[in-house]
Structures are given as structure tokens and as C-alpha cells.
Amino acid sequence: DADGKEAPKVQLTKDGKEVKFTSVEGIRHVYSVPEVKPEHQGVYKVTAKNKTSAEETNVTLHVTAPLNITQSLTEQNVLLGQNGTLQITCDAFPVPKVTWFFNDTELKTSPKHKVEVKQNVFSLTVNKCDHPDTGIYRVLVDNGIDHTEQTAKFNVGVKPKVEAPKPANDQTCTIGQDTQISWKFSGIEKPHVTWFFNGQPLEANERFQITETEDGTSTLSIHKAQLADK
């Protein structure tokens, strides 16, 4: 409210730039913001002047917002020797500080690790992944108003390798008899094996049984072979 024997001229500025009042009723001047955003933060100065005097006052508006995680950490599977990236997307104000950990050891940018921030996307890249890089990674997000942490598993493996040549599994059987086809695979981690017939995934049923052993051998057992199995 601005009062005086002579109606004063009242001006509102923010960081040196004039801001229009949202309403003026007599001596009452109002500036309201229906939806506060980060750009509204700053120093507001109200100046009231008439011919004989001037008064001014400053108000600092601080804008804060809790963390809003729009993309969480997810488990990553990376081949040996390749780079792997973990990332989290977070909206907050002030901009949060993000800290990465592996086995409770803080990670910073180095030849092995690259910590990056691009707008609201925070990422950790592990260069030339090796087996010791496998484990649980943790990220701590804190903007002084709110904080949270997330974890994700990071797996480093090698491409599955077929241990037996194709001709070794060519099969000949008699219609009505049982037969088996076996393949041995190796890889880190243990490969997931899917059998196909004429380009279509083969589901286990009464005639087709799929078994796997700890040494990486996957066996397809066919009960009472039919001509259509050719």
C-alpha cells in the first residue's frame, strides 16, 4: 500500500527491469504470479515517489521445486570392451547436485569414468568395460530442498559363443522315434537360449522339451518325430 498527501507514483522493478502490477485499487498495488517458475526468482524493488519524497523497499523471491525424476536408472548390459552409460533425468530447482558411486566409492571424471550433465539429464559413462566394472551403481540427487537416491545393476559380458560346429548337429531320425538336438554355448553372463523352427520361436509342449545344463548345453528333445519336423 502506498499512501501520502499527494498520490505517489509507484513502480515495481525486478533485477532493474520494470514489472507491471497485476492490479491497482486506490493506494493498493498488487503483483501476483499464478504459477511460479524459476525465471520469477530475483530481487523485486518497489519505489513510491511524489513531488516531495521517495520511498523504496526490496523483496527477494526465492523459487524452489522438489525433485521430479522423469527417467530412473535402469539395469545395463554391456559387452566386454565397450562403453556403458547409466543415466537419470531429473527436473528440480535449484539444479540438483548429482553424485555417482560404485561399491560406495564416489566416482568422478577420469580416464575410466565420464560424468556429464546435459540440461536435466545426468549420466555416468564407464569406458572400455571390464569384468571388475560389474556390480551395483548408486546415484545421489540433492538440490538442498529435496534429495533421493537410486541404484542399478551394471553387467559386463561377452557375446555368446557356439562351442559346436553346425555339421555336428545335423540329425537323421525315423518317423515316430524320439530324437535330440544339443548345442553348447559359452558367455558371461550365461546366455539365454531360444530355439527356432523355420524362423519361428519354438515353445515347449508335449512333443518339444527344452533343457539346459550348467555347462551351457541346451538340448531340444523331440518326442515321436513327424515328417512336418523336417
KOLROMAR-860559 format. One record per residue (C-alpha): z, x, y; residue in three letters. Coordinates in steps of 0.1 Angstrom, whole numbers, always signed. Each point is the difference from the previous one (the first is absolute). Layout:
N
+-------+-------+-------+------+
!     Z !     X !     Y ! kese !
+-------+-------+-------+------+
!     Z !     X !     Y !  ALA !
...
+-------+-------+-------+------+
//
This chain:
230
+-------+-------+-------+------+
!     Z !     X !     Y ! kese !
+-------+-------+-------+------+
!    +0 !    +0 !    +0 !  ASP !
!    -9 !   +13 !   +35 !  ALA !
!   +18 !   -15 !   +30 !  ASP !
!    +2 !    +8 !   +37 !  GLY !
!    -2 !   -15 !   +35 !  LYS !
!   -37 !    +7 !    -1 !  GLU !
!   -18 !    -7 !   -33 !  ALA !
!    -7 !   +35 !   -15 !  PRO !
!   -31 !   +12 !   -16 !  LYS !
!    +8 !    +7 !   -37 !  VAL !
!   -21 !   +24 !   -21 !  GLN !
!    +2 !   +10 !   -36 !  LEU !
!   -14 !   +32 !   -13 !  THR !
!    -1 !   +17 !   -34 !  LYS !
!    -4 !   +37 !    -1 !  ASP !
!   -13 !    -1 !   +35 !  GLY !
!   -25 !   -28 !    -6 !  LYS !
!    +4 !   -35 !   +14 !  GLU !
!    +8 !   -28 !   -25 !  VAL !
!    -4 !   -36 !    +9 !  LYS !
!   +30 !   -23 !    -4 !  PHE !
!    -5 !   -28 !   -25 !  THR !
!   +17 !   -25 !   +23 !  SER !
!   +15 !    -2 !   +35 !  VAL !
!   +23 !   -29 !   +10 !  GLU !
!   +14 !    +4 !   +35 !  GLY !
!   +20 !   +32 !    -1 !  ILE !
!    -1 !    +2 !   -38 !  ARG !
!   -26 !   +24 !   -14 !  HIS !
!    -6 !    +1 !   -37 !  VAL !
!   -19 !   +24 !   -22 !  TYR !
!    +0 !   -10 !   -37 !  SER !
!   -19 !   +14 !   -30 !  VAL !
!    -5 !   -26 !   -29 !  PRO !
!    -9 !   +27 !   -26 !  GLU !
!   +14 !   +34 !    +7 !  VAL !
!   -22 !   +30 !   -10 !  LYS !
!    +4 !   +37 !    +2 !  PRO !
!   -21 !    +2 !   +31 !  GLU !
!   +26 !   -21 !   +19 !  HIS !
!   +25 !   +28 !    -3 !  GLN !
!    +7 !   +19 !   +33 !  GLY !
!   +18 !    +0 !   +33 !  VAL !
!    -2 !   -31 !   +21 !  TYR !
!    +8 !    +1 !   +37 !  LYS !
!    +7 !   -30 !   +21 !  VAL !
!    -3 !    +5 !   +38 !  THR !
!   +10 !   -27 !   +26 !  ALA !
!   -10 !    +7 !   +36 !  LYS !
!    +2 !   -19 !   +33 !  ASN !
!    -4 !   +13 !   +36 !  LYS !
!   +35 !   +14 !    +2 !  THR !
!    +8 !   +14 !   -34 !  SER !
!   -11 !    +7 !   -36 !  ALA !
!   +18 !    +0 !   -33 !  GLU !
!   -12 !   +12 !   -34 !  GLU !
!   +14 !    +2 !   -35 !  THR !
!   -13 !   +15 !   -33 !  ASN !
!    +1 !   -14 !   -35 !  VAL !
!   -11 !   +19 !   -31 !  THR !
!   -14 !   -20 !   -28 !  LEU !
!    +2 !   +15 !   -35 !  HIS !
!   -22 !   -15 !   -27 !  VAL !
!    +9 !    +5 !   -36 !  THR !
!   -14 !   -14 !   -33 !  ALA !
!   +13 !    +2 !   -36 !  PRO !
!   -20 !   +17 !   -27 !  LEU !
!   -29 !   -20 !   -14 !  ASN !
!   -14 !   +16 !   -31 !  ILE !
!   -35 !   -13 !    -6 !  THR !
!   -10 !   +24 !   -27 !  GLN !
!   +27 !   +14 !   -24 !  SER !
!    -1 !   +32 !   -20 !  LEU !
!   -18 !    -4 !   -33 !  THR !
!    -1 !   +21 !   -32 !  GLU !
!   -27 !   +26 !    +0 !  GLN !
!   -19 !   +16 !   -29 !  ASN !
!   -18 !   +32 !    +9 !  VAL !
!   -21 !   +24 !   -21 !  LEU !
!   +12 !   +36 !    -3 !  LEU !
!   -14 !   +22 !   +28 !  GLY !
!    -9 !   -30 !   +23 !  GLN !
!   +18 !   -11 !   +32 !  ASN !
!   +22 !   -31 !    -2 !  GLY !
!   +12 !   -21 !   +29 !  THR !
!   +30 !   -23 !    +5 !  LEU !
!    +0 !   -23 !   +30 !  GLN !
!   +20 !   -27 !   +16 !  ILE !
!   -10 !   -23 !   +29 !  THR !
!   +27 !   -11 !   +24 !  CYS !
!    +0 !   -18 !   +34 !  ASP !
!   +31 !    +6 !   +21 !  ALA !
!   +11 !    +8 !   +36 !  PHE !
!   +11 !   +26 !    +8 !  PRO !
!   -24 !   +18 !   -24 !  VAL !
!   +20 !   +10 !   -30 !  PRO !
!    +8 !   +34 !   -13 !  LYS !
!   -13 !    +4 !   -36 !  VAL !
!   +15 !   +26 !   -23 !  THR !
!   -13 !    +8 !   -35 !  TRP !
!   +20 !   +13 !   -29 !  PHE !
!    -7 !   +13 !   -35 !  PHE !
!   +30 !    +5 !   -23 !  ASN !
!   +22 !    -6 !   +31 !  ASP !
!   -17 !   +30 !   +17 !  THR !
!   -15 !    -8 !   +34 !  GLU !
!   -38 !    +7 !    +2 !  LEU !
!   -17 !   +14 !   +30 !  LYS !
!   -36 !   +10 !    +7 !  THR !
!    -8 !   +32 !   -19 !  SER !
!   -28 !   +14 !   -21 !  PRO !
!   +12 !   -24 !   -28 !  LYS !
!    +8 !   -31 !   +20 !  HIS !
!   -16 !   -17 !   +30 !  LYS !
!   +20 !   -25 !   +20 !  VAL !
!   -21 !   -22 !   +22 !  GLU !
!    +3 !   -30 !   +25 !  VAL !
!   -30 !   -21 !   +10 !  LYS !
!   +11 !   -29 !   +21 !  GLN !
!   +23 !   -20 !   -23 !  ASN !
!   -10 !   +17 !   -32 !  VAL !
!   +23 !   +28 !   -13 !  PHE !
!   -13 !   +22 !   -28 !  SER !
!    +9 !   +29 !   -22 !  LEU !
!   -27 !   +20 !   -18 !  THR !
!    +8 !   +22 !   -29 !  VAL !
!   -27 !   +28 !    -2 !  ASN !
!   -14 !   +13 !   -32 !  LYS !
!   +23 !   -20 !   -22 !  CYS !
!   +17 !   +17 !   -29 !  ASP !
!   +23 !   -13 !   -27 !  HIS !
!   +32 !   +10 !   +19 !  PRO !
!   -10 !   -24 !   +27 !  ASP !
!    +5 !   -29 !   -24 !  THR !
!   +31 !   -21 !    +9 !  GLY !
!   +16 !   -24 !   +24 !  ILE !
!    -8 !    +3 !   +37 !  TYR !
!   +21 !   -17 !   +27 !  ARG !
!    -8 !   -10 !   +36 !  VAL !
!   +27 !    -7 !   +26 !  LEU !
!   -11 !   -21 !   +30 !  VAL !
!   +23 !    -2 !   +31 !  ASP !
!    -7 !   -11 !   +36 !  ASN !
!   +36 !    -1 !   +11 !  GLY !
!    +1 !   -38 !    -1 !  ILE !
!    -8 !    -5 !   -37 !  ASP !
!    -5 !   +22 !   -30 !  HIS !
!   -12 !    -2 !   -36 !  THR !
!   -10 !   +22 !   -28 !  GLU !
!   -25 !    -4 !   -29 !  GLN !
!    -8 !   +20 !   -32 !  THR !
!   -31 !    +4 !   -21 !  ALA !
!    -9 !   +18 !   -31 !  LYS !
!   -27 !   +28 !    +2 !  PHE !
!   -18 !    +9 !   -32 !  ASN !
!   -21 !   +31 !    -5 !  VAL !
!   -22 !    +0 !   -31 !  GLY !
!   -32 !   +13 !   -15 !  VAL !
!   -31 !   -19 !   -11 !  LYS !
!    +2 !   -14 !   -35 !  PRO !
!   -18 !   +22 !   -25 !  LYS !
!   -17 !   -11 !   -32 !  VAL !
!   +11 !   +23 !   -28 !  GLU !
!   -26 !   -10 !   -26 !  ALA !
!   -38 !    +1 !    +4 !  PRO !
!   -19 !   -33 !    -2 !  LYS !
!   -18 !    +7 !   -33 !  PRO !
!   +33 !    +4 !   -17 !  ALA !
!    +7 !   -37 !    +5 !  ASN !
!   -33 !   -14 !   -12 !  ASP !
!   +10 !   -26 !   -26 !  GLN !
!   -17 !   -15 !   -30 !  THR !
!   +17 !   -29 !   -18 !  CYS !
!    -7 !   -29 !   -24 !  THR !
!    +0 !   -35 !   +13 !  ILE !
!   +33 !   -16 !    -9 !  GLY !
!   +19 !   +32 !    -2 !  GLN !
!   +26 !   +14 !   +24 !  ASP !
!    -8 !   +30 !   +21 !  THR !
!   +16 !   +21 !   +28 !  GLN !
!   -13 !   +20 !   +30 !  ILE !
!   +23 !   +26 !   +15 !  SER !
!    -2 !   +20 !   +32 !  TRP !
!   +25 !   +26 !   +12 !  LYS !
!    +5 !    +4 !   +38 !  PHE !
!   +21 !   +24 !   +20 !  SER !
!   +11 !    -2 !   +36 !  GLY !
!   +30 !    +2 !   +24 !  ILE !
!   +13 !   -27 !    +2 !  GLU !
!    -8 !   -16 !   -33 !  LYS !
!   -34 !   -18 !    +3 !  PRO !
!    -3 !   -38 !    -2 !  HIS !
!   -28 !    -7 !   -26 !  VAL !
!   -22 !   -30 !    +1 !  THR !
!   -25 !    -8 !   -28 !  TRP !
!   -34 !   -15 !    +8 !  PHE !
!   -27 !   -17 !   -22 !  PHE !
!   -35 !    -4 !   +15 !  ASN !
!   +14 !    +7 !   +35 !  GLY !
!   +28 !   -26 !    -3 !  GLN !
!   +37 !    +8 !    -3 !  PRO !
!   +13 !    -6 !   -35 !  LEU !
!   +31 !   -21 !    -3 !  GLU !
!   +23 !    +3 !   -30 !  ALA !
!    +0 !   -30 !   -23 !  ASN !
!    +2 !    -8 !   -38 !  GLU !
!   -31 !   +21 !    -7 !  ARG !
!    +4 !   +28 !   +25 !  PHE !
!   +32 !   +20 !    +3 !  GLN !
!    +6 !   +29 !   +24 !  ILE !
!   +28 !   +25 !    -6 !  THR !
!   +10 !   +32 !   +18 !  GLU !
!   +20 !   +30 !   -11 !  THR !
!   +21 !   +24 !   +20 !  GLU !
!   -26 !   +28 !    -4 !  ASP !
!   -26 !   -20 !   +20 !  GLY !
!   -19 !   -15 !   -29 !  THR !
!   -13 !   -35 !    +5 !  SER !
!   -12 !   -19 !   -31 !  THR !
!   -21 !   -32 !    -2 !  LEU !
!    +4 !   -17 !   -34 !  SER !
!   -26 !   -26 !    -9 !  ILE !
!    +9 !   -25 !   -27 !  HIS !
!   -28 !   -12 !   -22 !  LYS !
!   -29 !   +15 !   +18 !  ALA !
!   -29 !   -23 !    +9 !  GLN !
!   -37 !    +6 !    +8 !  LEU !
!    +8 !   -11 !   +36 !  ALA !
!   +23 !   +30 !    +3 !  ASP !
!   -30 !   +24 !    -1 !  LYS !
+-------+-------+-------+------+
//
